[in-house]
Amino acid sequence: MHRRNGMALEAIARIMNISRNTVKKSIRLAEQKGLELEQLAAMEEHDLEKIFERPLFNL
């Protein structure tokens, strides 16, 4: 069982109704962008969607 800030990835996935792998990918993306939990928590939903949207293709 992996934990992020004291919460198991499985628990986060269950609460968000998404897969554990999606949780891991989202955490990894936020870390790559240098974003902290407090910053993400303060963002509006439309800003979060811009950060976590999937690119249509990779160059």
C-alpha positions in Angstrom: 0.0 0.0 0.0 1.4 3.4 -1.0 0.7 6.5 0.9 0.7 10.2 0.0 0.5 12.7 2.9 -0.7 9.9 5.1 -3.5 8.7 2.9 -3.4 5.5 0.9 -3.6 5.8 -2.9 -6.4 3.2 -2.8 -8.4 5.4 -0.4 -8.0 8.5 -2.6 -9.0 6.5 -5.7 -12.1 5.2 -3.9 -13.1 8.7 -2.7 -12.6 10.2 -6.1 -14.1 7.2 -7.9 -11.1 6.9 -10.2 -8.4 4.2 -10.6 -5.3 4.0 -8.3 -3.2 4.4 -11.5 -5.0 7.7 -12.3 -4.2 8.9 -8.8 -0.5 8.0 -9.2 -0.3 9.7 -12.6 -2.0 12.8 -11.3 0.3 13.0 -8.3 3.3 12.5 -10.6 2.1 15.3 -12.9 1.6 17.7 -10.1 5.1 17.0 -8.7 6.6 17.5 -12.2 4.9 20.8 -12.4 6.2 21.8 -9.0 2.8 22.1 -7.4 2.2 21.6 -3.7 -1.0 20.2 -2.2 -1.9 23.7 -0.7 -1.6 25.3 -4.2 -3.8 22.7 -5.8 -6.4 23.0 -3.0 -6.6 26.7 -3.5 -7.2 26.5 -7.3 -10.5 26.8 -9.1 -11.8 23.7 -10.9 -11.3 25.2 -14.4 -7.6 25.8 -13.5 -7.2 22.3 -12.3 -8.8 21.0 -15.4 -6.2 22.9 -17.5 -3.3 21.4 -15.5 -4.6 17.8 -15.6 -6.2 17.6 -19.1 -4.7 15.1 -21.4 -2.8 16.3 -24.4 -4.5 15.3 -27.7 -1.1 14.0 -28.9 2.5 13.9 -27.8 5.2 15.5 -30.0 
